[in-house]
Every structure is written in C-alpha cells, then in structure tokens.
Amino acid sequence: MRAIWKGSITFGLVNVPISVYSATESHDLRLHQVHDADGGRIRYQRRCEICGEAVEWDNINKAYDDGDRTVVITDEELAELPTEKSREIEILQFVPSDQVDPVMMAKTYYLAPASTSAKSYALLRRTLEETDRTAIVSFTLRQRTQLGALRVRDDVMVLQTLLWDDEVRQPDFAGIDKDVRISAKELEMSQALVENFSGDFDPSEYTDEYQAQLRTLVEAKLEQGDTVDTEETFGTDREEGEEAEVLDLMEALRRSVSAAKEKKAGSGSASKASSSTTKKTSSSTAEKKKPAAKSTAAKKSSSSSSSTTKKPAARKKTASKKTA
C-alpha cells in the first residue's frame, strides 16, 4: 500500500504524526470506449466553447456561475487558501459512537503511525476503544475541507469522511406517512420470515455476480484470440499528472487537561465577570482578529520566509448472494 497523504492528528497539545492509506478499492474492470468499426480508442478533448481550440490542463481554471454571472478562480488564488496547506487532522469533539449516523459516512481511510508516534498512536487508539468514543475531526484532503469520524477497527485507527449536515437530504416523498393498518397476524408472519433469513453477516459469502461474469467473458475472448493490438489501436495512455515535532507525551497530556479545566472554569464564571473584564476580553478578541485581517500581506511575505506554521470524507456495493 502507498500513503496518499501525510499529516498529524492533534487534540490539545498532543500531536500524533500519521500516514493515510485508502481502505477500499473498486473491483470493477476498467472498460474503455472504442470505435466499433476498427477498435480504435475514443478519447475526449477539453475544447473551449468560444475559440473552439483544444485546451491543455495547464491553461484550465475553475469557475462558478450563479445563473447570470460567472466568477473565474485561478489555481494561484486557490493555493492561497489556508485550508489547502493544512496537514492536521484536528479533533473537535469525542462523541458516543452510536451517535454517528451511517448515512453521513462516505470514504474510509486507514491511519498508520509514523516512526516517531507509535506510543501516542497506541494511546489514542486504546482510549477510543475503552471509552467507546468516536472522534469528530476536521481536515483538508484533495483541496477540500472535510468533516470526519475517527474510530478504531481491528486495532487500526480509521478515518471516515462525513457528509456535512446540509448535504444529507430529508426524506420528502409520498407514502412514508400514509396511515395503513397492519394486523397482528401479518406482523407475526413477517417476523417469522425475518427469523428464517437471520444469521451473522459474513461479507465473504457475497460476490458481485456482474463483475464475475464480465471477467469470465474477457478471459474467454483472450483465450480465443478475439483481441486487437493495444499499441496499434489505443496508442500510449497519457496519465496526468513532515513529520511535525512531537512534544513529550505526558507533558502534552498534562498541559492539555489543565487547559481544558481552565477553559471550563472560565466559562462557568463568565456570567460574574465585571464590565472592565468584558472590555479586556473584547480588546483581546480584536487583537486576535488582527492577523486574519492582514492575511493577504502575511501570505505575500511568506514567500520570502522559510518558516512553517501549523494550521488548525465507502459503501460496499449491493451484492447478490452466492448461489448454491
């Protein structure tokens, strides 16, 4: 397996360097489109609708239109967004595992410890197991800020990307709220049928019959010599194309717990704060916002500086059961 991303898990002052690996892969055969007359490969071109010319990837920008107007966004502008440079998986909250709705889950990744983080990785993994908690995290992957669920599976920490709340549609269609009458006898028979089909789930008992038959068809054609020369008809395929410093673990844990207690105590006494304290808090908040207001200038100056700054989402295919 090859790592697709490297970064670190952060919570409090604890930093766990990790590598990210895809936990799933498609078993589908990859099929190309070809000309039925001679088997020649059909390729798609990126063609401009104004000048009609084919456009290379280096000359393509992204754009958004609201129906009347279009905004063009360059790669340089996207590269300046701070979230794209983040290499941290920030833990936002630990929640009971049964509170994470499966409908929100998308792709799954394995998280492997870096050579310097074996102990902190094992500590976080064991903590999640023994508390039966799932960590809700925020991270950036492939230029997208994503929400994720960090949990343990077979002694390995896995990261599952989650859909955002506004991406999950509410069931709004007829039929589900219709008032129907179900007799006790009908319910009893239905439950008996469920019982007859009940058992423990074993994924290996199921197979994708379509892909199995497709592979059989391809292999038969290869054996019969029903093929064309790949190089002559297709040509050559064109592909396009830090670990952070680890704090002493016990010290990081002590400081993180202390900071969390102070934050909790501070929030409890906030209602008793004097007006002078409120003014100080406001001025402090304003000072914290100043760097954000000057982010553009800071980014320009960062090109001449080599300092680095830390900045804090598979369903299985529906399968048919093997026939006897």
C-alpha atoms as one frame of an Amber mdcrd trajectory, in Angstrom:
protein
   0.000   0.000   0.000   1.147   3.545  -0.697   0.334   6.515   1.524  -1.821
   9.142  -0.200  -1.392  11.819   2.467   0.790  12.548   5.481  -0.006  14.772
   8.422  -0.813  14.555  12.114  -3.738  14.117  14.498  -3.968  16.953  17.012
  -6.004  17.351  20.171  -4.976  19.745  22.901  -1.183  19.788  22.775  -0.900
  16.142  21.738   0.408  15.591  18.225   0.288  12.167  16.528   2.080  12.061
  13.130   0.321   9.624  10.783   0.160   8.414   7.189  -3.170   7.980   5.392
  -3.985   4.993   3.171  -7.134   4.235   1.171  -9.003   1.458   2.967 -11.139
   0.448  -0.008 -10.732  -0.088  -3.742 -13.046  -0.815  -6.649 -13.046  -4.345
  -8.084 -14.766  -3.260 -11.316 -12.996  -3.970 -14.587 -11.976  -0.729 -16.261
 -13.593  -0.533 -19.703 -12.666   1.937 -22.468 -14.793   3.282 -25.285 -13.684
   2.214 -28.771 -14.809   2.654 -32.378 -16.972  -0.321 -33.378 -15.508  -0.341
 -36.897 -11.825  -0.768 -36.080 -11.491  -0.918 -32.282  -9.701   2.449 -32.132
  -9.699   4.206 -28.769 -12.221   7.030 -28.298 -10.707   9.912 -26.333 -12.308
  13.081 -25.057 -10.838  16.511 -25.656 -11.185  19.600 -23.478 -12.352  22.129
 -26.045 -13.106  25.830 -25.458 -16.652  26.791 -26.496 -15.538  30.301 -27.544
 -12.440  29.729 -29.699 -13.076  26.066 -30.427  -9.493  25.044 -29.664  -8.389
  22.095 -27.528  -7.074  23.303 -24.142  -4.245  21.763 -22.120  -4.595  21.211
 -18.355  -2.074  23.991 -17.624  -4.431  26.528 -19.213  -7.587  25.480 -17.377
  -9.007  27.413 -14.419 -12.091  26.745 -12.320 -15.238  28.878 -12.348 -18.574
  29.228 -10.576 -21.739  30.665 -12.090 -24.869  31.782 -10.265 -27.024  31.580
 -13.378 -26.344  35.118 -14.619 -22.676  35.736 -13.858 -19.524  33.622 -13.795
 -16.582  34.011 -11.426 -13.254  32.610 -12.607 -10.888  31.348  -9.869  -7.241
  30.730 -10.707  -5.019  27.994  -9.298  -2.917  30.699  -7.622  -5.977  32.019
  -5.775  -6.937  28.518  -4.671  -3.386  27.869  -3.496  -3.594  30.887  -1.180
  -6.492  29.430   0.781  -5.056  28.378   4.170  -7.130  25.198   4.410  -5.374
  23.692   1.394  -2.000  23.890   3.171  -3.143  22.281   6.425  -1.652  18.904
   7.248  -3.510  18.400  10.506  -6.468  16.228  11.433  -7.888  18.328  14.251
 -10.051  16.530  16.803 -13.069  18.720  17.545 -15.035  16.507  19.899 -15.331
  12.978  21.280 -18.868  11.606  20.939 -20.607   8.271  21.704 -20.029   6.024
  18.696 -23.722   5.265  18.202 -24.453   8.955  17.609 -22.673   8.985  14.232
 -25.379   8.373  11.624 -24.193   5.832   8.985 -25.958   7.824   6.246 -23.323
  10.548   6.722 -20.366   8.227   6.135 -18.511   8.307   2.837 -14.972   7.044
   2.074 -12.799   5.213   4.597  -9.039   5.573   5.164  -6.548   3.695   7.343
  -4.291   5.782   9.579  -0.817   4.370  10.232   1.564   5.725  12.880   4.769
   7.442  11.838   8.036   6.026  13.153   8.114   8.652  15.925   4.480   8.333
  17.034   3.979   4.665  17.932   3.246   5.353  21.606   0.938   8.338  21.124
  -0.888   6.442  18.338  -1.399   3.416  20.591  -2.564   5.639  23.452  -5.205
   7.385  21.357  -6.348   4.077  19.825  -6.751   2.419  23.226  -8.520   5.463
  24.666 -11.100   5.401  21.861 -11.642   1.665  22.372 -12.066   1.727  26.139
 -14.299   4.814  26.210 -16.391   3.650  23.215 -15.991   7.079  21.690 -15.620
   8.330  18.134 -13.573  11.464  17.474 -15.192  14.054  15.215 -12.394  15.690
  13.246 -11.779  18.413  10.691  -9.120  18.073   7.985  -8.248  19.025   4.424
  -7.835  16.403   1.724  -7.588  16.984  -2.023  -8.281  20.717  -1.665 -11.472
  20.179   0.336 -12.142  20.926   3.975 -13.870  17.833   5.301 -15.577  16.531
   8.407 -14.618  13.063   9.552 -15.128  10.345  12.140 -12.023   8.809  13.700
 -12.566   5.375  15.238 -10.876   2.015  15.770 -11.303  -1.079  13.588  -9.271
  -4.244  14.179  -6.557  -2.425  16.153  -6.161   0.191  13.413  -7.460   3.741
  13.544  -9.676   4.526  10.578 -10.841   7.882   9.302 -14.252   8.015   7.633
 -15.176  11.162   5.774 -18.588  12.525   6.742 -21.077  14.483   4.722 -21.863
  17.937   6.043 -25.271  18.318   7.662 -26.706  20.301   4.732 -25.581  17.581
   2.307 -27.925  14.976   3.808 -31.353  15.330   2.240 -34.516  14.920   4.257
 -36.945  12.222   3.041 -39.624  14.297   1.326 -41.811  11.997  -0.729 -45.251
  10.424  -0.580 -46.034   7.123   1.072 -43.934   7.066   4.229 -46.521   8.911
   6.324 -49.560   7.157   4.907 -51.806   5.662   7.598 -52.056   1.912   6.998
 -53.474  -0.859   9.155 -51.320  -3.921   9.894 -52.909  -6.879  11.638 -51.195
  -8.811  14.404 -51.180 -11.936  12.205 -49.440 -10.110   9.337 -46.783  -8.766
  11.671 -46.251 -12.204  13.207 -45.764 -13.820   9.795 -43.405 -11.077   8.708
 -41.284 -11.532  11.812 -41.210 -15.295  11.245 -39.923 -14.704   7.710 -37.185
 -12.415   9.080 -36.207 -15.093  11.571 -35.840 -17.675   8.781 -33.385 -15.405
   6.961 -31.481 -14.349  10.079 -27.774 -15.050  10.611 -24.375 -13.449  11.200
 -23.079 -11.183   8.469 -20.055 -12.557   6.617 -19.018 -10.329   3.669 -17.073
 -13.193   2.063 -20.337 -15.057   1.424 -21.382 -12.458  -1.155 -19.997 -11.700
  -4.577 -20.575  -9.244  -7.385 -22.118 -11.570  -9.987 -21.984  -8.986 -12.782
 -18.242  -8.408 -12.435 -17.599 -12.148 -12.108 -19.411 -12.852 -15.377 -17.713
  -9.889 -17.076 -14.292 -11.258 -16.112 -15.282 -14.677 -17.448 -16.291 -13.080
 -20.750 -13.000 -11.151 -21.038 -10.914 -14.231 -20.225 -12.798 -16.289 -22.818
 -12.127 -13.685 -25.518  -8.435 -13.585 -24.586  -8.170 -17.378 -24.832  -9.922
 -17.412 -28.225  -7.637 -14.706 -29.582 -10.573 -12.353 -30.126  -8.356  -9.290
 -29.488  -6.784  -6.275 -31.150  -3.251  -4.937 -30.717  -3.328  -2.397 -27.880
  -0.449  -0.228 -29.104  -1.810  -0.024 -32.644  -5.388   0.800 -31.717  -5.082
   2.646 -28.392  -1.635   4.189 -28.561   0.017   5.009 -25.266  -2.110   6.052
 -22.293  -1.450   9.581 -21.086  -1.556   9.960 -17.364  -1.880  13.366 -15.756
  -0.301  14.162 -13.579   6.973  16.007   7.900   6.547  14.868  10.171   5.928
  17.543  12.893   7.854  17.837  16.100   6.364  15.576  18.781   6.022  17.011
  22.285   6.735  14.873  25.318   3.526  12.830  25.570   2.903  13.042  29.320
   3.694  16.751  29.411   1.375  17.391  26.462  -1.410  15.453  28.174  -0.932
  17.337  31.455  -0.984  20.726  29.755  -3.985  19.793  27.610  -6.040  18.613
  30.607  -5.046  21.730  32.547  -6.042  23.990  29.664  -9.385  22.193  29.290
 -10.124  22.613  33.019  -9.238  26.308  32.911 -11.449  26.808  29.875 -14.359
  25.053  31.594 -13.863  27.042  34.811 -13.622  30.267  32.837 -16.883  29.614
  31.004 -18.649  28.889  34.304 -17.613  32.221  35.811 -18.188  34.283  32.683
 -21.601  35.491  33.870 -19.972  37.023  37.006 -17.293  38.951  35.132 -17.142
  42.725  35.625 -17.600  45.277  32.859 -13.864  46.031  32.895 -13.118  42.352
  32.295 -15.581  42.357  29.402 -13.725  45.299  27.830 -10.414  43.488  28.212
 -11.881  40.374  26.610 -13.224  42.436  23.711  -9.879  44.117  23.145  -8.141
  40.751  23.368 -10.537  39.322  20.783  -9.868  42.282  18.498  -6.120  41.689
  18.774  -6.613  38.038  17.853  -8.546  39.037  14.750  -5.822  41.402  13.517
  -3.653  38.694  11.945  -6.681  37.428   9.969  -7.276  40.918   8.563  -3.686
  41.069   7.404  -3.627  37.552   5.991  -3.008  38.803   2.449   0.091  40.729
   3.486   1.308  37.829   5.572   0.938  35.483   2.630   2.993  37.802   0.400
   5.763  37.987   2.953   5.709  34.222   3.449   7.241  33.729   0.004  10.494
  35.219   1.325  10.438  33.286   4.561  11.010  29.566   5.043   9.223  29.327
   8.412   6.320  26.888   8.629   3.222  27.401  10.732   0.725  24.779  11.802
  -2.856  25.420  10.861  -5.714  24.122  12.600 -14.691  12.368   3.669 -17.402
   3.529   1.061 -20.236   1.997   0.966 -19.985  -1.537  -0.218 -21.801  -2.256
  -3.413 -25.096  -4.001  -3.106 -24.143  -7.564  -3.701 -26.047 -10.648  -4.647
 -25.579 -13.732  -2.524 -23.707 -16.690  -3.935 -25.941 -19.283  -5.485 -25.692
 -22.793  -4.189
